[in-house]
Each structure stands twice: as structure tokens, then as C-alpha cells.
Amino acid sequence: MRVNCPRARTINALKSGFAGVFLPSFLEAHLADFAKISPALKKRAAQIKLLLMDVDGTMTDGSVTLLSQTDGTALEIKTFDAHDGQSLTLAQTAGLRTGCITGRESAALLRRAHEMKMEFIYMKQPVKMPAYEEILRDTGVSDSAVAYIGDDLPDIPLMLRAGLAVAVGDAVPEVKAAAHYTTKALAGHGAIREAVELILKSKGIWEAMIDKARA
């Protein structure tokens, strides 16, 4: 089913690309980590125009909480990370198109995806490739311009197609083997944020996005 829907320091040019620029120490640390990323990975990430992801175990920590109701039904509860949400907002501000493909149907996901203004929301997709290919047809984007973030076996076919395949920190070994990059952060705890930062820093626009961050 598809739904449309404080201390500043001078850092050197090798780390930031901006000689003599004063940046807060926390940002310097982020840039130092980014400097360790290989040129090949940066090249991949710089080409991304479309960011797609799994949901359970990627946007969330994989937990499925069911709250029993008096009528015999169950209310599903999902927990999403605020830092991940901010990064999705920054991604859209930077011009990236975003979406999710998941095997489950969830009202909580639908609400969160709408809050994040995701353009592509595909639920009840036991096989994800048809949804992926439909999105590419709709956007006219090539595989090389797609980043896909996943955690489990159903994500592997898409990761093998995507220009930038990202595994969350606690993904299964097979997914990590298929990934170009594995996040330090775990699923539901900043993994999406880490992937977005990789893309925006590779494009050279992360610092500019900081000033555009909004709640």
C-alpha cells in the first residue's frame, strides 16, 4: 500500500575545508570524524538525491509494543528518535526527497512519516523491490542517486541496487556485508541522523544546514 502523501576553535583546512573558520568544539569533533571517511564513500554520498529507508529496526529500535484494548484489539506503539526526525527535516531543506518502505502497516508510522513530510510511504510490502522501482520511475532518479538504509534480510536486494547502501549499527551481519557504510549509532537511536550527516557533509552543505535547522 502506498500513501502519498562552548568553545570555538580555529580548525585547519584539511578538517573543515574552511581555513581560519571558528566553529564550536562539538562541530569540530563531527568534522574530525568525517575526515576519516574514504574519498570513495564521500563520492557516493555526494551523489544522493533520494533517501529511502526501512522502518522497524531502522527508524525504530525494532521493538513492537502491543497494548491490549477492551474490545480485544491491540494498539501498536512505536518509538521514534527526535535526532533522526531533525535530520529528515534537514535533508528535505537540503533538497533531498525522502521515503520509507516497510512490510508492516502502522498508523503510528503514517503519522510520523507525515510529520516528517516524507514523500514516499509504502506499507505492507513483503517484497520491497516493486515499491523501490516504482519510486525510481516516479522520480526519474537513477540507482546511483539513491541511498537506502536497512537492517534485515528483506533490505538486501535494495541495498545491492542503491548507490549508497547504509546498514544501521545493529543490523544483521548479511546486511552489514552488503552495505557501503555501517552507522555507529543503533537503530532508533540516531542511525538515520548519522546517514543524513554523511550525505550532507559529503555534499559540502552540512555547515549551511545547521543555520537552517528548525523544530
SERO-4910 file (N, C-alpha, C, O; in steps of 0.05 Angstrom, whole numbers):
BEGIN
 pado doro    nc1    nc2    nc3   cac1   cac2   cac3    cc1    cc2    cc3    oc1    oc2    oc3
  Met    A     17    -24      0      0      0      0     17     25      0     35     27     17
  Arg    A     13     42    -19     28     67    -20     10     90    -10    -13     92    -18
  Val    A     21    107      7      7    131     15     23    155      6     47    158     12
  Asn    A     10    173    -10     24    197    -19     24    218      4     18    229     25
  Cys    A     27    217     -4     28    238     16     49    262     13     51    280     29
  Pro    A    632    517    511    625    525    482    649    535    477    657    555    488
  Arg    A    659    523    462    685    538    458    691    535    429    691    513    417
  Ala    A    696    559    418    702    558    390    732    555    385    748    566    401
  Arg    A    740    541    365    768    538    358    772    542    329    754    540    312
  Thr    A    797    549    322    804    550    294    811    522    285    827    509    298
  Ile    A    800    513    264    806    486    254    819    489    227    814    508    212
  Asn    A    836    470    221    851    473    196    835    465    172    814    453    174
  Ala    A    846    473    149    831    469    124    827    439    117    808    432    103
  Leu    A    845    422    126    842    394    120    818    382    133    805    364    122
  Lys    A    810    392    156    787    380    170    761    393    160    742    378    156
  Ser    A    761    418    156    735    431    151    732    442    123    709    446    113
  Gly    A    753    446    109    752    458     82    750    488     84    747    502     63
  Phe    A    750    499    108    748    528    112    771    537    130    767    538    155
  Ala    A    793    545    119    816    553    136    809    578    152    798    597    141
  Gly    A    816    578    178    812    601    195    783    605    204    778    626    216
  Val    A    765    586    198    737    589    207    735    581    236    746    560    243
  Phe    A    720    596    252    716    588    280    690    572    282    669    582    273
  Leu    A    692    548    294    668    531    297    668    521    326    689    517    338
  Pro    A    644    515    337    643    503    363    658    477    365    660    463    344
  Ser    A    667    470    388    683    445    391    667    420    384    679    401    374
  Phe    A    640    420    390    625    396    383    624    392    353    624    370    343
  Leu    A    623    414    338    622    412    309    649    404    298    651    389    278
  Glu    A    671    413    311    697    405    303    700    375    306    713    362    289
  Ala    A    689    364    327    691    335    331    676    320    309    686    299    299
  His    A    653    330    301    639    317    279    655    318    253    656    298    238
  Leu    A    667    340    248    682    343    224    707    325    224    716    315    204
  Ala    A    719    322    248    742    305    250    735    276    244    750    262    231
  Asp    A    711    267    253    702    240    247    697    238    217    704    217    205
  Phe    A    686    258    205    680    257    176    706    255    160    706    243    138
  Ala    A    727    267    170    753    267    156    763    238    152    780    233    135
  Lys    A    753    220    169    762    192    168    748    176    146    756    154    140
  Ile    A    727    188    134    711    174    114    727    173     88    740    193     81
  Ser    A    727    151     74    743    148     50    733    166     27    709    172     26
  Pro    A    750    174      9    742    191    -13    721    177    -31    703    190    -41
  Ala    A    723    150    -34    704    135    -50    676    137    -37    656    140    -52
  Leu    A    674    134    -11    648    136      2    637    164      0    613    167     -4
  Lys    A    654    184      4    645    212      1    633    217    -27    613    231    -30
  Lys    A    647    206    -47    637    209    -74    610    197    -78    592    209    -91
  Arg    A    606    173    -67    579    161    -68    558    178    -55    537    183    -66
  Ala    A    564    186    -31    545    201    -15    538    228    -27    515    238    -25
  Ala    A    557    240    -40    553    267    -52    533    266    -75    522    287    -82
  Gln    A    528    242    -87    511    240   -110    481    235   -102    464    235   -119
  Ile    A    476    232    -76    449    224    -68    428    246    -71    433    269    -62
  Lys    A    406    239    -83    383    257    -86    358    246    -72    340    261    -66
  Leu    A    358    220    -68    334    207    -57    343    189    -34    360    172    -37
  Leu    A    331    192    -10    337    177     13    313    159     21    292    170     28
  Leu    A    317    133     19    296    114     27    306     97     50    330     94     55
  Met    A    287     86     65    294     70     88    272     51     96    249     54     89
  Asp    A    281     31    111    263     12    124    252     27    149    261     49    155
  Val    A    234     14    163    222     26    187    229     11    212    246     20    227
  Asp    A    217    -13    216    223    -28    241    252    -38    241    260    -52    223
  Gly    A    267    -30    262    295    -37    263    313    -18    248    337    -23    247
  Thr    A    301      3    238    317     24    224    309     52    234    325     65    247
  Met    A    284     60    229    274     84    241    267     80    270    269     98    286
  Thr    A    260     55    278    255     48    305    277     28    315    293     19    299
  Asp    A    276     21    340    296      2    350    288    -27    345    301    -46    354
  Gly    A    266    -31    331    257    -57    324    236    -69    343    224    -89    337
  Ser    A    231    -55    365    211    -65    384    183    -60    373    177    -40    361
  Val    A    166    -80    378    137    -77    371    121    -80    396    119   -102    407
  Thr    A    110    -58    406     95    -58    431     65    -58    425     55    -41    410
  Leu    A     51    -78    435     22    -81    431      8    -77    457     12    -91    476
  Leu    A    -10    -57    457    -26    -51    481    -54    -61    478    -69    -52    460
  Ser    A    -62    -81    494    -88    -93    492   -110    -74    498   -108    -58    516
  Gln    A   -132    -75    481   -155    -58    485   -178    -75    495   -178    -99    493
  Thr    A   -198    -62    507   -221    -76    519   -238    -90    498   -252   -109    505
  Asp    A   -236    -82    473   -252    -95    452   -237   -119    439   -247   -130    420
  Gly    A   -215   -126    451   -200   -149    441   -179   -143    420   -164   -160    412
  Thr    A   -178   -118    411   -158   -109    392   -133   -100    407   -132   -100    431
  Ala    A   -112    -94    392    -87    -85    404    -78    -59    391    -79    -56    366
  Leu    A    -69    -40    406    -58    -15    397    -28    -17    394    -14    -24    414
  Glu    A    -17    -13    370     12    -15    366     25     12    373     16     33    364
  Ile    A     47     10    388     62     34    396     90     32    384    103     12    388
  Lys    A     98     53    371    126     55    361    139     80    372    126    100    378
  Thr    A    165     77    376    181    100    387    201    109    366    216     93    354
  Phe    A    201    135    360    219    146    340    238    166    353    232    178    374
  Asp    A    261    169    341    283    185    353    281    214    343    278    219    319
  Ala    A    282    233    361    279    262    354    303    271    337    299    287    319
  His    A    327    261    342    350    269    326    347    259    297    354    273    278
  Asp    A    336    235    294    330    225    267    310    243    253    313    249    230
  Gly    A    290    251    268    269    269    256    281    296    247    275    305    226
  Gln    A    299    307    263    312    332    256    328    329    230    329    346    213
  Ser    A    341    306    228    358    301    205    341    299    179    349    307    158
  Leu    A    318    286    182    300    284    158    290    312    150    287    317    126
  Thr    A    285    329    169    277    356    162    300    371    148    295    385    129
  Leu    A    324    367    158    348    380    146    352    369    117    359    383     99
  Ala    A    347    342    114    351    330     88    332    343     67    340    349     45
  Gln    A    307    347     76    288    359     57    295    389     52    292    398     29
  Thr    A    304    403     72    313    430     68    336    431     48    338    451     33
  Ala    A    352    411     48    375    410     30    367    401      2    383    400    -16
  Gly    A    341    393     -1    332    385    -28    330    356    -33    324    347    -55
  Leu    A    336    340    -12    333    311    -15    304    302    -14    288    314      2
  Arg    A    296    282    -29    270    271    -27    272    246     -9    292    232    -10
  Thr    A    251    241      7    253    220     27    229    202     26    207    209     17
  Gly    A    233    177     36    211    158     36    218    133     52    242    129     59
  Cys    A    198    117     57    203     92     72    188     69     58    167     73     46
  Ile    A    199     45     61    186     21     51    187      0     73    208     -7     83
  Thr    A    163    -10     81    162    -28    103    142    -50     98    123    -47     83
  Gly    A    147    -73    111    129    -95    108    104    -93    125     84   -108    119
  Arg    A    104    -76    145     81    -74    163     64    -49    156     73    -31    143
  Glu    A     39    -50    166     22    -27    164     19    -15    192     14    -30    211
  Ser    A     22     11    195     22     23    222     12     52    221     22     68    206
  Ala    A     -9     57    237    -19     84    239      2    103    251      4    126    244
  Ala    A     18     92    270     39    108    283     60    116    262     69    139    262
  Leu    A     68     98    245     87    104    224     75    125    205     89    144    198
  Leu    A     50    121    197     38    140    179     38    168    190     44    188    176
  Arg    A     31    171    215     32    198    228     60    209    228     64    232    222
  Arg    A     80    192    236    107    202    238    118    210    210    131    230    207
  Ala    A    112    193    190    121    199    163    109    225    153    122    241    139
  His    A     84    230    159     71    255    151     84    279    165     88    300    154
  Glu    A     90    275    191    103    296    206    130    303    194    138    326    193
  Met    A    144    283    184    170    286    172    168    294    142    188    298    129
  Lys    A    143    297    133    138    305    105    151    286     85    161    295     64
  Met    A    151    260     92    162    241     73    144    240     48    120    240     50
  Glu    A    157    240     25    142    240      0    132    212     -8    111    210    -20
  Phe    A    147    192     -1    140    165     -8    137    147     16    155    144     32
  Ile    A    113    136     20    107    120     43     94     94     33     71     94     24
  Tyr    A    109     72     34     99     46     25     98     27     48    118     21     60
  Met    A     73     18     55     69     -1     76     59    -27     64     50    -28     41
  Lys    A     59    -48     80     50    -75     72     64    -84     47     52    -93     27
  Gln    A     91    -82     47    108    -90     25    125   -114     33    149   -110     40
  Pro    A    115   -138     32    131   -161     39    156   -165     22    177   -174     31
  Val    A    153   -157     -4    176   -155    -22    178   -126    -30    159   -114    -40
  Lys    A    202   -114    -25    204    -85    -27    213    -75    -55    210    -51    -60
  Met    A    223    -92    -72    234    -83    -97    213    -69   -115    219    -49   -127
  Pro    A    188    -80   -117    169    -65   -134    164    -36   -125    162    -19   -142
  Ala    A    163    -32    -99    159     -5    -89    184     13    -96    181     36   -104
  Tyr    A    207      1    -92    232     15    -99    232     24   -128    238     47   -135
  Glu    A    226      5   -146    226     11   -174    205     31   -182    209     48   -200
  Glu    A    182     30   -169    161     50   -174    170     78   -166    165     97   -181
  Ile    A    183     80   -144    193    106   -135    214    117   -155    213    140   -162
  Leu    A    231    100   -165    251    109   -184    238    118   -210    246    138   -222
  Arg    A    217    104   -218    202    112   -243    189    139   -238    190    157   -255
  Asp    A    177    143   -215    163    168   -209    182    192   -207    175    214   -215
  Thr    A    206    187   -197    224    209   -192    244    213   -215    255    235   -218
  Gly    A    247    193   -232    267    195   -253    296    194   -243    314    201   -257
  Val    A    299    184   -218    325    183   -205    338    155   -212    324    135   -212
  Ser    A    364    155   -216    378    130   -221    387    117   -195    388    131   -174
  Asp    A    394     92   -196    404     78   -172    427     92   -159    428     93   -134
  Ser    A    444    104   -174    468    116   -163    462    141   -146    478    149   -130
  Ala    A    438    152   -149    429    175   -134    411    168   -110    400    186    -98
  Val    A    409    142   -104    392    133    -83    409    123    -59    428    109    -63
  Ala    A    401    131    -35    412    120    -11    390    103      2    367    112      4
  Tyr    A    397     80     11    378     63     25    389     53     51    412     44     53
  Ile    A    373     56     73    382     48    100    365     25    109    341     25    108
  Gly    A    379      3    117    364    -21    126    378    -35    148    400    -28    158
  Asp    A    365    -57    157    375    -72    180    373   -102    177    387   -117    191
  Asp    A    355   -112    159    350   -141    159    349   -152    130    351   -136    111
  Leu    A    346   -177    127    348   -191    102    331   -180     79    341   -178     57
  Pro    A    306   -172     84    290   -162     62    301   -136     50    292   -128     28
  Asp    A    319   -123     64    330    -98     54    354   -102     34    361    -84     19
  Ile    A    365   -126     34    389   -131     19    386   -126    -11    403   -113    -24
  Pro    A    364   -135    -24    362   -130    -53    362   -101    -60    374    -93    -80
  Leu    A    350    -84    -44    350    -55    -49    378    -43    -44    387    -25    -58
  Met    A    392    -53    -23    418    -44    -17    438    -50    -39    457    -35    -45
  Leu    A    434    -73    -52    451    -80    -75    447    -63    -99    464    -61   -117
  Arg    A    423    -50   -101    417    -32   -123    426     -3   -117    435     11   -135
  Ala    A    423      5    -92    426     33    -85    455     43    -88    474     27    -84
  Gly    A    458     68    -95    485     80    -98    499     82    -71    524     80    -70
  Leu    A    484     86    -50    495     86    -23    478     68     -5    455     75      1
  Ala    A    489     46      2    475     27     20    485     30     48    509     28     53
  Val    A    467     36     67    474     41     95    461     20    113    437     16    112
  Ala    A    477      7    129    467    -11    150    468      3    177    487     17    183
  Val    A    446      0    192    447     11    219    466     -5    236    473    -28    229
  Gly    A    474      6    259    495     -6    275    489    -34    285    508    -50    289
  Asp    A    464    -40    289    457    -67    299    442    -84    278    427   -101    284
  Ala    A    448    -78    253    437    -94    231    449   -122    232    469   -127    244
  Val    A    435   -141    218    446   -168    217    471   -169    200    475   -151    183
  Pro    A    489   -188    204    515   -189    190    512   -188    160    528   -176    146
  Glu    A    492   -201    149    489   -202    120    483   -174    109    493   -167     87
  Val    A    468   -158    123    463   -130    115    488   -113    117    493    -97     99
  Lys    A    503   -117    138    528   -102    140    547   -109    118    562    -92    108
  Ala    A    547   -134    110    564   -142     88    557   -130     61    573   -125     44
  Ala    A    531   -123     58    521   -111     33    523    -81     33    519    -68     13
  Ala    A    530    -69     56    530    -40     59    556    -27     51    578    -39     54
  His    A    554     -3     41    578     14     37    586     28     63    610     35     66
  Tyr    A    567     31     81    572     45    106    555     33    128    531     28    124
  Thr    A    566     28    152    551     19    175    553     41    196    575     50    203
  Thr    A    530     49    206    530     71    226    541     62    253    539     38    260
  Lys    A    552     80    268    560     75    295    534     74    313    533     58    332
  Ala    A    515     90    306    490     92    321    473     67    315    474     56    294
  Leu    A    457     59    335    439     37    332    413     46    321    406     70    321
  Ala    A    397     27    311    371     33    300    353     47    321    353     38    344
  Gly    A    339     67    313    322     82    331    336     99    350    323    111    368
  His    A    362    102    348    378    118    366    398    135    351    422    137    359
  Gly    A    390    147    329    407    165    314    420    154    289    437    167    277
  Ala    A    413    130    281    425    118    257    418    134    232    434    138    214
  Ile    A    392    142    230    384    158    207    398    185    207    407    194    186
  Arg    A    401    197    230    416    222    233    444    219    222    454    237    208
  Glu    A    458    198    230    485    194    221    487    191    191    506    201    179
  Ala    A    468    177    179    468    173    150    463    200    136    476    206    116
  Val    A    445    216    146    439    242    134    463    260    136    470    274    117
  Glu    A    476    260    159    500    277    162    522    268    142    535    286    131
  Leu    A    525    243    138    545    233    119    539    245     91    557    254     78
  Ile    A    514    244     83    506    254     57    510    284     55    522    294     35
  Leu    A    501    299     74    502    328     73    531    338     75    539    358     62
  Lys    A    547    325     92    575    333     94    590    326     68    608    341     60
  Ser    A    583    304     56    596    297     30    589    316      8    605    321    -10
  Lys    A    566    328     10    558    348     -9    570    376     -2    568    394    -18
  Gly    A    582    378     21    594    403     29    574    424     39    580    448     38
  Ile    A    551    415     49    530    435     56    521    431     85    502    445     94
  Trp    A    534    414    100    525    409    128    526    435    145    507    440    159
  Glu    A    548    450    144    550    474    160    527    494    153    516    507    171
  Ala    A    521    496    127    499    515    119    472    505    130    455    521    137
  Met    A    469    479    132    443    468    141    439    473    171    416    475    180
  Ile    A    461    474    186    458    479    215    443    505    220    426    506    238
  Asp    A    449    526    205    435    551    208    406    550    200    390    568    208
  Lys    A    398    529    185    371    527    175    355    507    192    331    503    185
  Ala    A    366    496    212    352    476    228    328    489    242    330    512    252
  Arg    A    306    474    242    281    484    255    268    462    270    272    438    263
  Ala    A    253    469    290    239    449    306    215    437    291    201    420    302
***
